[in-house]
Amino acid sequence: MLSACAVALRAGARRSVRRLPSRARALPLTAAAAQRQSHRSFSASAAASQTTDLSTRGMIVQTLSSVGSKREVQQYLSLFTSTPSQRFAVIKVGGAILTDYIDELCSSLAFLYTVGLYPVIVHGAGPQLNGLLEQAGIEPQFEEGIRITDAKTLRVARDLFLKENLNLVNKLEEKGVHAQPLTTGMFRAEYLNKEKWGYVGKVTGVNKQSIETAISNGYLPILTSMAETDDGQILNVNADVAAAELARALEPLKVVYLSEKGGLFDAAGQKISAINLDEEYDELMSQAWVKYGTRLKIKEIKELLDTLPRTTSVAIIHPGELQKELFTDSGAGTLVRRGNKLLSATSLSDFKDIDALKAVLVRDREGPDAKATVDKYTEFLAENPFKAYYDEPLNALAIVLPPSNGRQATLATLTITKSGWLTNVADNIFTTLQKEHPQLVWTVREDDENLAWFFDKADGSITRNGDVMFWYGIENGDEIIKLMKDFTEHGRAMLGDSNLESRLQRAAAGNAKNAARPAAQQQACGYSTLARRPILSTPLFAQTKGRSYITQTNPNPPYGKKNASMDRPARVALIGARGYTGQELIRLLDSHPNMDLRHVSSRELAGQKLEGYNKQEVIYENLSPEDVRDMEKRGEIDCWVMALPNGVCKPFVDAVYEGRKLSSHKSLIVDLSADYRFDNTWTYGLPELVKRVNIAQSSQIANPGCYATAAQLGIAPLVEHLGGMPHIFGVSGYSGAGTKPSPKNDVENLTGNIIPYSLTGHVHEREISSQLGAEVAFIPHVAVWFRGIHHTISIPLNKSMNSRDIRQIYQDRYAGEKLVKVVGEAPLVKNIAGKHGVEIGGFEVDKSGKRVVVCATIDNLLKGAATQCLQNMNLALGYAEYEGIPVM
């Protein structure tokens, strides 16, 4: 009997953790493929004409149909093009996007332009500004995350913003997009606090007319985040703030923040797919992992959306995924929307208006006796237990009947309007169903246009005579077989009178023999934003990925106090601040917008003022382990950085452990020594080689050694090709020997000299071997320069290879890594000093083809210590990985 029908089961049994619902998804297209197809679609049209005709629109729909369904794309195109052009979208472009992803950005914007959509672009240039200020000898300063802007900084910023704006406009013009630079008079502002922040503005008004004129003339408006006072004084405005004020003025359908990370991430390092603020905000903000940068961003978005129409949503996405985010319901990054709060009812008396309920049940349902059938159905509900879920405007209604007579709970009816689909109320309802009903069964017509959405929600399905039965949460194989047999023999009739669609079909047919025949539609409305998924005649084993909701993720956060308020910057304490690494970290923290250095400990410098830190006055202390324990107990510190020599920090780490036992607070510890690099209870913090999710989840991170970092990055891409033991000849500047006087940091002794040491058994030899899973030989030396390490690494190969192929392996392995640069020639140590990454090059292969020499350079005080420490802190504390780090 079962062979006569199509059976579809998801791979494996239902997972032990409750499956989180997702925003319905469409078939994916890679960003690169989408860009190639989009370029083919718009390039010829853009060259010939800038008007959008039907043939161009058809090509766009055809192209985007590879991202989602054709009907889904048309739905969104109709939605976007039916609104005034200036109300389509506001897109905020950060400075890093302009530097690293401008081609992808321009391709995406050109695609929108070709189909007749005109987003309003506002950009910043923060990273570029930091670099220019440092070149000019100006130290970037921040107070409460806001850049302090003096006259000199303002002048540099204004020139930079104009340059970046013009560059973006020119790039767009090259792709056939008419773009208009709007660099003055767009934002009216007053001083935010002149004494505190200098020339920083608080936006008081937006010049909408210039934006509307540009769009009406066929131009994309490109704005900078500079504002002016009433008397013409230029003021600096944070680009996020400018975008928010622009959105408040224009009330667009979409507010898009382009991000190199492509979204917000939960404590497990997984991208958060969607946040429904009305339903999830309070629970979400109570999660211990939602803090610092993530918490601040969510809070700011909620404050923005609270001032905008409910139809507006915010998306945080990568620039290369703009089409997928805008034209599919699966999206690409993190979608944040207000949504609608859901209500529930367990009796008809819970509904304020029974006639309104009946109208919802009958809407769009065909049949001459629909009203009479609905009347009888409400009588059935009056006599039987049920639970209904709906939003206040009744754009969506679901009715679930509880388990009875050995059957699972049944989704008896689900009706959703076009507005309900577009605002994703359906997903909100299914979120609640999955929380309250661990098992659920429902049926759908095989040709239902929302079928892909139901597949997404189900663990398994079976097809019979044009109907599909879905279920989730049923793990017992015998129960599944019984369920399938009942459906195969009886069809939808197995659900009895609980199914409204069956009743309506019987009424329309007027024939009791058709009782098992399903209604023409289960969904009340013929509208959908979802792609079709084909029904297969053979078993289907599939696991799909899409938007996941976050209020149930990471129920056991790795660190942090539950319900703690994290709207403030992270509080950092540095133990061992006197050394070179400590001083470098202090400089990095001084420019970090979301971290505050609260305590620095040094026995020799206790009582002196900390120099080089400008956010607030900090006095050196001589903290004891007891002090550390008590501070941890009181929850005063969010991150402890141990910058002490090897073998010294254990009493302080133990003190943090003791403090944790005495309170619910659990801070982060980052140890820069070698003491815990071989302890499996600690996370080894080399983000380019270790899973970043492990670092993000950790509460104790062992920062790698300087030699070890460069050596591992220099060898790792070839581990699978090793034909023997690599030999590493490493030479470091004398800062690696620390501040305590010794022959290895005596400049006179080093002049004209090179000093080998620890010729075998160096701790870094063990560290490199342990992390790579392959034995290496390491011979360290110290030379007369102050900072920087050079490795010359001889690597035996297990097969003959050429230099070009090896270099390609390295380029592929480190593609997208902002702190690793693969070069052709052997890198020089003088070029890496003061920089925050690693350079790898050389790639000379001997005549046998089975040995390659690779060179790697690193600044031992930065990426070899302080910069890497900050990377780990950012990841574990919830900030962007490169926050506060000038990338290479």
VOKEZA-234729 format. One record per residue (C-alpha): x, y, z. Coordinates in steps of 0.05 Angstrom, whole numbers, plus 5000, padded with zeros to 4 digits. Example, Ala and Ser with C-alpha at 12.3 -4.5 7.8 and 13.67 -1.06 7.14 Angstrom:
# VOKEZA-234729
524649105156527349795143
END
This chain:
# VOKEZA-234729
500050005000505550495018509050384952503250714917504751384947510651854952513851845021518452395044522252345110527552835133534352525145534752225214529952235272527352885302533053225337533553205412533453955418526954285397527554475324527055225317522455495264525255895206523156415158520856025097526355935047527255894972532355524931539155874941543756174889550856334907552357074912557557034858552856674810547357174826552157744810554257424744547157314723544958004746550658314707548457954644541358184655542658914666548959084629546059124559539859474583543759984623548060144563542060254518537160584564536060754637528560664633525660004658521359684604517459034606522858624572528058854623523358704680522158014651529657884648530358114721524657664743527757084705534557204737531857284807527756654799534256284809534556604878527256474896520956274859518656684799512056844833515757024898520257514860514257824824510757894891516558304920517558704857510258894858510759074931516959504923514959844858507960014885510960474937513861164924521061084901524161444960520460975007523560334979529860275021535160645060541860295055547560455103554460305075560260265124567260475107569859755107564759585052567260165010574359895017573559145011566859014976565559614931564959184868559758724900556059334927555859674859553459044824547758974873545759704868546159674792541459074793536359464834537160074790535759664727529159404754526960104772528460114847532060704876534960584946537561184984544961065002548461375061555661185075561061285127568561195124570761035195576460545182579460995128578961595174582661225229588261065181588861775155588862065225594361585247598461785185597562515204599862375275592862455305590761915354583361735342579461845407572661585427568161745486562261275498563360985429562861675395568761955358571462595389572063075330576463685335577564175278583363795248579663135251573563455219577663735162580763055148573962715154570463205106575763115052575562365061567962325057567762734993573162284963569561644982562961914958565762104890569261424884562661064896558961504847564261384793564160634805556560624796556961044733561860534704556360014712551260454676547960724739546461464744548261664814548062354846552762554902548962924956554463145003552063805032545564065061542463375070542463345146540863935192543963845260545864165326551964015370551163365407555563625463560964085439565064065503565063315505565363095432567263725393564463775323559463205328552363315308545463105330540963075269534763525274532263495202533063155134532763485066527763015033526563464973533563364945532962614951526162604917528763054861534762604848530361984844525062324800530762504752533061774750539061824797540961414858542161904915548861794949549462155016555162245065553962265140556062985147551063495174550664245180548264725233543565295218549565765211553165295163558064945210559564235186558763695238560762965239555062465247555761715258553461365194548760905233545561505266544861855198541661245167536661195225534661925218534061845143529461255154525161645203524362195151522961735092519361155126521960635077519859905071526959685084532759955125539059575105545659575142551059275099556058875140562158475122559857955173553057905139548657915202548257845277550857215310548656825371553056545426554455915385557056345328551056185284547956735243541356985273536356935216530457335242528157715303520857875315521258435366514158435392514557695408521857605424525158245448524258165524526357435524531957575477534858145518534657695580539557205548546457255579549957225512546157825485550858375507555758895486555659015411549958525396545558805452546859525432545259385359538659035375536659585423538160125372534259765318528259685364528460425381528560575306522960105287518560355344518461025308516960735239510860405207509959675224511259495151518559725157523859205173531359235183536258765149543558665166546858335106553058255064553158705003553658104956547057824982542658434972538258104919536957484960535057895021530258354983526957864935526257214975522957055040528856625061533257255062540757235070542857595134539157795198532058065190529258485247521858665246516658865297511658335276505058265312503958005381500057355379493757225418490656555435483856275451481355615480473955755474469456155428467956635485475256855483474057185416471357895421467257825357464757135334462257425268469257685255471956985269467056685220468857195168476156995175474456255169470356355106474656875070477156665002474355965012470255724954463655364956456255534954455255305026461555605056458056045106453455485129459455015135463255515177457255605222457154855234464654855245464155385299458854945332463854375329469054825363464155015417463454285436470654055430477254275460481754695415486855255417486855815367492856275351491956935316494457645310490258235330488358445259486757715243491457685185493056985207489156455245491055745264486755255302489854645335485954055363489453685420491552945418485752455426484351715415491651575404492452105351497252685353495253415357492453665291493054335257485754365237485955005197490755565179488556185142493256755124492257395084497157705036499058205090500157625138505057295091508857935076509558105149511257385167505757285217505556565192512456445219510656765286504856285292508955675275514255895325508855865379506055205353512754865358513755125428506954895453505854255412511753775412508153365359503553615304500153335241496953715184494953625111495854065050493654014977499553794933498754404888498454894946502755494928505655514998507954794997515354965005513755325070510354705098516154255078520554735116516554645180515953895177520253305197516852845148511352795095507352305053503652444988497152104966492352264910494253004907494553114982500653175027500653005101506153325142508453195213513853405261516153145329514252415320520451995335517351315345517850915280511550515295507551145304510051425238508250775201501250775232500251505213502351375141497850765135491851155160493151715111494351225053487750865067483351455086486652095061484752735096478452395122482952085176482652755211475052725216470753335226476553735256478953945187475054535160477554445089474753735087467954005108468154545056470054055001464453585020459554155020461954394952461753704922455053524953457152794952458752385013463251934971467952514965468752585040476052395036477352874979481053505004478954214992481654614934486154974982488154915054490955615054485356125053489256625012492356524944497957004960504856764979512057014982514556304980517755874928514855214903518354574920516953994873513553374901517752774885515152084867521051764903523051824976525952504992531552575043533153305053535653775106534754505090537355135121533955795130532156345179532356105251529556455310533956605368530056625433531255885445538555855425544155735474539955605536546455495575550756105559558155995567559256615609555957245633550757375685543557235667539357865658545658295666545158985634550259025579548459695548555159965573562059815545565559185568569859295631576959045623582358915675589558815653594158425699601358545680600959225645608259405648610758965592611059135518604858715502600859045557602559735530600459535459593859265485592659915524593460305459588459855424583359905480584060655479581160685409576060115419569060415420565959865463571259685515573460075576579959935612578059985686584059685722591459585706595959205753603459275758607559195821613059665797608460225773603060205827600560905844602761215778598061475725597161035664599861395603597161285533589961165555585361765544578261525557578861645631584261695684586861015705591960915761596560315764594759835821598359245851592558755851593258125892589657475877584957645935583258305902581757945837577357445872573257985906572458395842570057775805565257625862562358325857561658275782566058885769569858605709567558305643574358095617580857945652587157975610593157625640599457925609604457595656610657175644610056425637608556075703606156695740598756775725595756145758594256475825590357025790586556525747584956115808582456745842577656875784575156155792574056275866570256915853565756555803563856055857561456615902556856955851553056845787557857295749562556955701567557395665572057235606579457075618584657155563591556905582597557145541602556665572603755945553600855685618594155435590595655305517595954555530589954535576583954225540579054605585581555255553580255485482586355605439585156285408587856305337581656525299584356395230585555655246580855505304573355495296571056195313564755915345569155565397572356225414565656585417562956065466569056045511570056375578577556235581582056325522589456165516592556685469597556345422604956515424608056995374612756505341607355975342602156405308606456575248609155865243602355545244599556015193605655885150604855125152597454985162595254995088600354445072599153975131595553465086601453505038607053405089612352895069616452975133617953445190617954195175623854595201622755305225628455795230625556375270628657045286625457555332626858265351629158355423622358605448620557855448625457765506621258225550623058825592627158465645634558585627638057985597643257835543637557725494635058435500641758775509642459205446649959255454650558505458645958415397649258935353652758565295650357925326644757405326643456975387640556275381637055985442632955375463635555005404631054405420624754335461622555065459615355135486613155405418615754775384611054375427605454875416606054875340606454115336600554025382596054505344597954275274597653545292604553455260611453465291615854065274622954285291623554995314630055385325629056085353633956675349633957385373636857975333638258715342631759005316626359175366619958855340617958345288619157605273621557275210620556525198624056135143620455465140622954875101617054395087617953695058612253495011609152815000608552934925611653374872608554064870610154734837610655424868604555694833599955134858602655204929601555954929594355834905593255354963595155905011591056424976584955974977586055795050586556515074581656835026577557335067582257325126583558065139589857955181593357455135596557705071599357225020604857544977609357294922616357474946619157305014616357825063621058285101620758385176621659145169615159175130611058805183613259215244607459605271602359225230596858785257597258165213601757635183605057635114606656965081610656885017616756584984613955914961620555704929620554964909626954574901628654204837625453554861618753904871618153564939620654114985618154834991620955415031615555885058617056535095612556865146613057525183609157785243609658355293610657965357607358505399601058575356598357975318603357575358600157815423595858445434592058455368590457715373588257815444583458355421580857905365579257375417576057885464571758155408569257465389567957235460564657885482560057935422563258475381565558465309572058085306576158665279572959205321578459685342583659335298586459685236586259125184591859005134
END
